[in-house]
Structures are given as C-alpha cells and as structure tokens.
Amino acid sequence: MEFSIGDIVQMKKKHPCGSYDWQIFRMGADFRIVCRGCGHSVMLSRPKFEKNVKKIVGHEEIPDYLK
C-alpha cells in the first residue's frame, strides 16, 4: 500500500474511544498518526503500522500550523 501525509486509514483494532480511523501526520521510519475520534497521537514503527492498517479510507489536507 502507498501512504501519504493526510491519508485517513482504518486500523484492524479500534481505539479505546471507539474509533477505527486515524490520520497520518508524519511518515518515515516511524509514523505519527492521530485518532479521528478523540485526537490522541501515537508514534508507530513502519512495520507495525503497515501490519495494523486495514485500508485507506480517504484523504484530508493537514493545515500548515499542525505539521
């Protein structure tokens, strides 16, 4: 799968807030993703992230002040 900053991905397991959707904020050796339900931010290694992604749901641009 090809990912880009701003992609909204659906993970295999849901977050404790109940949301499955996360948005990618940073890419590289690690990914920084933010929960679309509660705003919680998590850093994951690339292999762990790619293993846990189910599908890409959509894309939304990230404002410059949040990058």
Phi, psi and omega in degrees: 000142177260128181245155173216161180296132181102348178295143174255121184244151176258126180269162180290323180252145180274153177286155179305336178285347178106355183268143174260346188266135180227150178247137181279125179250336182213142178227151179161223174293330176240155175246136170253120180238151182236131180295133179281347180273312187238349178089007180292135182255139182223141173256130179231147174291156182302312181299320180293318179298310183296328179291325187267353180280133178268309179197164174270124184270321182185195180215139177217129181296143179262129178299148182302325183289348178262349183286000000 
